Amino acid sequence: MIVIMNQNAGQEQVDSLISLLQDSGFGVHLSRGVERTVVGVIGERTRMEKLALDARAGVDRVLPVSEPYKLASRTFKPEDTVVQVRDLKIGRDNILVMAGPCAVESREQILASARAVKNAGAGVLRGGAFKPRTSPYSFQGLKQEGMELLEEASRETGLPVVTEVMDSSTLPLVARHADILQIGARNMQNFSLLSEVANAGKPVLLKRSPCAAIEEWLLAAEYILKEGNGQVILCERGIKTFEKFTRNTLDLTAVPVLKHLTHLPVVVDPSHAIGKWRYIRPMSRAAIAAGADGLLIEVHPEPDKALSDGPQSLTPENFQAVMQDVTRTALDMHKVVGSVS
C-alpha cells in the first residue's frame, strides 16, 4: 500500500504516521516528491486496513500497489529517480555515458583507456577487476591490483568508477574503491548479494540476466530498494533468443516499457548485447532515442590485444564518433550528456 499525503501536510503529521506504522510492525519507505510526500507501507494488507490510515490527519488517500515490485513501481513514486554519482546525475534529463575496457589488464592499459574516454566526453570509467568468465581458463581479472589501478585512473582523470561485485567476500574491497557497484547478469538473482550490496551505501548498477523477464528484473531491484538504497540503475544488456549472428539480442523495447513501469533510471549496454564493435554506434543512438538515461560501452586502446571481449570493444577513435552521435541525439531530445570537467 502507499499513503499519499496532502500537499499541505506538515512534518509532524508525516512523522506521526510513520511512527504508527513502525510501531504496528510495518516496513516504511518514504518518498518526497516536488509536490507530494508518499509513504510506502510493506506488510499484511488486512492488518493495515484496520489502522484506517485514510482517516488520519494529513493523509490524502491510500492506494494499493498492484505490482509485485512495490518500491520500484511508478505507483509508489511517479517522479523519475535521479541517481547522484559525485557531481554527476543520471536520470530525468541527464544522460551519463560509462566507458572503458571490459577488464583491467595493466596500469598502462587502464590509464590510457581512462584518458581516452575522458577526452571523448564519458562521465564514468568502467572496468572489471574481478571477471566472471564462462571458462575457468579465461582471464579472471587482476582482482585487488585491478581495484587499486582503477582508483589511480580515477584520481588522475577525475572520473568516477563503476565495477562489478562478484560475491560477498570481495564486496568491502570493491566498495572502498568504486563509486558505483555493478551487479552482473549472472548475479541478478543472487538475492543475498543484492541485499548486502544495498547496504554498502553506494549506487548500484543492476544488469538484466539474459534469461530474465522484465518483472523478474524489477523484483531483483526491489531487494535493493527494500534495504533502503534508492540509488538503483537498471542496465539492459541483451537477452537470449534464437539469433546467433549477434552475441545476444538487444531488447530496446525494454527501455520505454521500464520508463512506464518504474521510476528508476535505465541505461543500455550495447557492447555485451551485440558482441560486435561495428554495431555499437547505431545501437547507442537508438538507445538514447528510445529514452535511455545512459550507456555502458567497452573501449580498449588496442582491442585486438584485449584479454577479454576484444571483438566488442571500440577503439578510442570509434568511441569519439559514438559520443558525437550520442550528444547530437541527446540534444535533439532536449537532454544533456553529463561529463566531468
ZABAPA-697967 format. One record per residue (C-alpha): residue number from 1; residue in one letter; chain; x, y, z. Coordinates in steps of 0.25 Angstrom, whole numbers, plus 5000, padded with zeros to 4 digits. Layout:
BEGIN
k r c c1 c2 c3
NUM A A X Y Z
...
//
This chain:
BEGIN
k r c c1 c2 c3
1 M A 5000 5000 5000
2 I A 5004 5014 4998
3 V A 4999 5026 5006
4 I A 4999 5039 4999
5 M A 5000 5051 5008
6 N A 4992 5065 5006
7 Q A 5001 5076 4999
8 N A 5000 5084 5012
9 A A 5003 5072 5021
10 G A 5013 5076 5032
11 Q A 5025 5069 5036
12 E A 5019 5066 5049
13 Q A 5007 5058 5042
14 V A 5017 5050 5034
15 D A 5025 5047 5046
16 S A 5013 5043 5054
17 L A 5008 5033 5042
18 I A 5022 5027 5041
19 S A 5023 5024 5056
20 L A 5009 5018 5056
21 L A 5013 5009 5044
22 Q A 5026 5005 5050
23 D A 5020 5002 5064
24 S A 5010 4993 5057
25 G A 5021 4985 5051
26 F A 5020 4990 5036
27 G A 5032 4993 5027
28 V A 5032 5008 5023
29 H A 5039 5015 5011
30 L A 5038 5030 5010
31 S A 5038 5037 4996
32 R A 5038 5052 4996
33 G A 5033 5058 4982
34 V A 5033 5072 4977
35 E A 5018 5073 4981
36 R A 5015 5061 4989
37 T A 5020 5052 5000
38 V A 5018 5038 4998
39 V A 5019 5027 5009
40 G A 5021 5013 5004
41 V A 5016 5002 5014
42 I A 5020 4988 5014
43 G A 5012 4977 5021
44 E A 4999 4970 5022
45 R A 4988 4977 5015
46 T A 4977 4973 5025
47 R A 4984 4978 5037
48 M A 4988 4991 5030
49 E A 4973 4993 5027
50 K A 4970 4993 5042
51 L A 4978 5005 5044
52 A A 4969 5014 5036
53 L A 4980 5021 5030
54 D A 4971 5029 5021
55 A A 4965 5036 5033
56 R A 4978 5041 5039
57 A A 4981 5056 5039
58 G A 4990 5060 5027
59 V A 4986 5047 5018
60 D A 4980 5050 5004
61 R A 4977 5036 5000
62 V A 4982 5021 5002
63 L A 4985 5013 4989
64 P A 4988 4998 4988
65 V A 5000 4995 4979
66 S A 4996 4984 4970
67 E A 5010 4981 4964
68 P A 5019 4971 4971
69 Y A 5030 4981 4971
70 K A 5025 4991 4981
71 L A 5036 5001 4983
72 A A 5041 5001 4968
73 S A 5027 5004 4963
74 R A 5022 5017 4957
75 T A 5010 5016 4966
76 F A 5019 5017 4978
77 K A 5028 5028 4972
78 P A 5022 5036 4960
79 E A 5034 5044 4958
80 D A 5047 5039 4952
81 T A 5058 5036 4962
82 V A 5071 5043 4959
83 V A 5084 5036 4964
84 Q A 5095 5045 4968
85 V A 5110 5040 4966
86 R A 5119 5050 4971
87 D A 5116 5063 4964
88 L A 5108 5055 4953
89 K A 5094 5052 4951
90 I A 5087 5041 4944
91 G A 5072 5041 4941
92 R A 5062 5050 4936
93 D A 5069 5059 4926
94 N A 5083 5055 4929
95 I A 5090 5045 4921
96 L A 5102 5038 4926
97 V A 5112 5030 4918
98 M A 5121 5020 4925
99 A A 5132 5014 4917
100 G A 5145 5007 4918
101 P A 5151 4993 4916
102 C A 5144 4980 4919
103 A A 5155 4977 4929
104 V A 5167 4984 4935
105 E A 5179 4977 4929
106 S A 5191 4986 4933
107 R A 5194 5000 4938
108 E A 5197 5005 4924
109 Q A 5185 5000 4918
110 I A 5175 5005 4929
111 L A 5181 5019 4929
112 A A 5181 5020 4914
113 S A 5166 5016 4914
114 A A 5162 5025 4925
115 R A 5169 5037 4918
116 A A 5163 5033 4904
117 V A 5148 5032 4910
118 K A 5150 5045 4918
119 N A 5155 5053 4906
120 A A 5143 5047 4898
121 G A 5133 5052 4908
122 A A 5130 5040 4916
123 G A 5126 5043 4931
124 V A 5129 5030 4937
125 L A 5141 5020 4936
126 R A 5137 5005 4935
127 G A 5146 4993 4936
128 G A 5146 4979 4942
129 A A 5156 4975 4953
130 F A 5148 4962 4957
131 K A 5144 4956 4944
132 P A 5133 4945 4944
133 R A 5136 4936 4932
134 T A 5129 4924 4926
135 S A 5143 4917 4924
136 P A 5151 4915 4937
137 Y A 5163 4916 4928
138 S A 5160 4930 4923
139 F A 5166 4943 4929
140 Q A 5159 4945 4942
141 G A 5164 4959 4945
142 L A 5175 4966 4954
143 K A 5166 4966 4966
144 Q A 5171 4975 4977
145 E A 5182 4980 4968
146 G A 5172 4984 4958
147 M A 5163 4991 4968
148 E A 5176 4999 4972
149 L A 5179 5003 4957
150 L A 5164 5007 4955
151 E A 5165 5016 4967
152 E A 5178 5022 4962
153 A A 5172 5025 4948
154 S A 5160 5031 4955
155 R A 5169 5041 4963
156 E A 5177 5045 4950
157 T A 5165 5047 4941
158 G A 5154 5051 4952
159 L A 5145 5040 4946
160 P A 5136 5032 4956
161 V A 5138 5017 4955
162 V A 5127 5006 4952
163 T A 5132 4992 4954
164 E A 5126 4978 4957
165 V A 5124 4972 4970
166 M A 5124 4957 4969
167 D A 5122 4952 4983
168 S A 5121 4956 4998
169 S A 5135 4953 5001
170 T A 5140 4964 4991
171 L A 5129 4974 4994
172 P A 5137 4982 5004
173 L A 5149 4983 4995
174 V A 5141 4988 4983
175 A A 5132 4997 4991
176 R A 5145 5004 4996
177 H A 5150 5007 4982
178 A A 5137 5009 4974
179 D A 5127 5019 4972
180 I A 5116 5010 4966
181 L A 5115 4995 4970
182 Q A 5111 4987 4958
183 I A 5103 4974 4959
184 G A 5106 4966 4947
185 A A 5096 4958 4939
186 R A 5100 4945 4945
187 N A 5097 4950 4959
188 M A 5084 4958 4956
189 Q A 5076 4948 4965
190 N A 5087 4945 4975
191 F A 5077 4951 4986
192 S A 5086 4950 4998
193 L A 5097 4958 4990
194 L A 5087 4969 4985
195 S A 5083 4971 5000
196 E A 5098 4972 5004
197 V A 5101 4982 4993
198 A A 5089 4990 4996
199 N A 5095 4993 5010
200 A A 5109 4997 5004
201 G A 5104 5011 5003
202 K A 5107 5013 4988
203 P A 5099 5014 4975
204 V A 5096 5000 4969
205 L A 5096 4997 4954
206 L A 5087 4985 4953
207 K A 5089 4977 4940
208 R A 5078 4969 4934
209 S A 5080 4954 4933
210 P A 5080 4949 4918
211 C A 5068 4940 4922
212 A A 5060 4949 4931
213 A A 5047 4955 4929
214 I A 5045 4970 4932
215 E A 5037 4967 4944
216 E A 5048 4958 4950
217 W A 5058 4969 4947
218 L A 5049 4979 4955
219 L A 5047 4969 4966
220 A A 5063 4968 4967
221 A A 5063 4983 4968
222 E A 5053 4982 4979
223 Y A 5063 4974 4988
224 I A 5072 4986 4988
225 L A 5061 4997 4989
226 K A 5055 4989 5001
227 E A 5068 4991 5009
228 G A 5067 5006 5008
229 N A 5076 5008 4996
230 G A 5068 5016 4985
231 Q A 5080 5019 4977
232 V A 5078 5007 4967
233 I A 5081 5008 4952
234 L A 5075 4997 4943
235 C A 5084 4992 4931
236 E A 5079 4985 4919
237 R A 5090 4977 4913
238 G A 5083 4967 4903
239 I A 5074 4955 4904
240 K A 5076 4941 4899
241 T A 5068 4938 4886
242 F A 5069 4928 4875
243 E A 5078 4939 4867
244 K A 5093 4934 4866
245 F A 5099 4946 4858
246 T A 5100 4955 4870
247 R A 5104 4951 4884
248 N A 5090 4954 4890
249 T A 5078 4961 4885
250 L A 5078 4976 4890
251 D A 5064 4978 4895
252 L A 5062 4993 4893
253 T A 5047 4991 4895
254 A A 5050 4989 4910
255 V A 5054 5004 4911
256 P A 5040 5010 4908
257 V A 5034 4999 4916
258 L A 5042 5001 4928
259 K A 5040 5016 4927
260 H A 5025 5013 4928
261 L A 5026 5003 4939
262 T A 5037 5009 4948
263 H A 5043 5022 4953
264 L A 5058 5016 4953
265 P A 5068 5021 4942
266 V A 5071 5012 4931
267 V A 5084 5010 4923
268 V A 5087 5001 4912
269 D A 5100 4993 4909
270 P A 5101 4991 4894
271 S A 5115 4984 4895
272 H A 5110 4972 4903
273 A A 5097 4971 4895
274 I A 5103 4971 4881
275 G A 5117 4966 4883
276 K A 5122 4972 4870
277 W A 5128 4986 4871
278 R A 5123 4991 4857
279 Y A 5109 4991 4862
280 I A 5111 4999 4875
281 R A 5110 5013 4869
282 P A 5096 5011 4863
283 M A 5090 5004 4875
284 S A 5096 5015 4884
285 R A 5088 5025 4876
286 A A 5076 5016 4876
287 A A 5077 5014 4891
288 I A 5077 5029 4894
289 A A 5065 5031 4884
290 A A 5057 5020 4892
291 G A 5059 5028 4904
292 A A 5071 5022 4911
293 D A 5077 5030 4922
294 G A 5091 5026 4919
295 L A 5100 5016 4912
296 L A 5111 5006 4917
297 I A 5121 5004 4906
298 E A 5134 4996 4905
299 V A 5146 5003 4900
300 H A 5161 4998 4899
301 P A 5173 5005 4894
302 E A 5176 4992 4885
303 P A 5164 4983 4884
304 D A 5172 4973 4876
305 K A 5181 4970 4888
306 A A 5170 4971 4899
307 L A 5169 4959 4909
308 S A 5154 4960 4910
309 D A 5143 4964 4900
310 G A 5152 4970 4889
311 P A 5143 4968 4877
312 Q A 5132 4976 4884
313 S A 5142 4987 4889
314 L A 5143 5001 4882
315 T A 5156 5008 4879
316 P A 5157 5022 4885
317 E A 5155 5028 4871
318 N A 5142 5020 4869
319 F A 5137 5023 4883
320 Q A 5139 5038 4880
321 A A 5130 5036 4868
322 V A 5120 5029 4877
323 M A 5120 5041 4887
324 Q A 5118 5051 4876
325 D A 5106 5043 4871
326 V A 5100 5042 4885
327 T A 5102 5056 4888
328 R A 5094 5060 4876
329 T A 5083 5050 4879
330 A A 5082 5055 4893
331 L A 5081 5070 4888
332 D A 5070 5066 4879
333 M A 5063 5060 4891
334 H A 5066 5073 4899
335 K A 5075 5065 4909
336 V A 5089 5067 4913
337 V A 5101 5057 4913
338 G A 5108 5058 4926
339 S A 5123 5058 4928
340 V A 5134 5062 4937
341 S A 5140 5076 4934
//
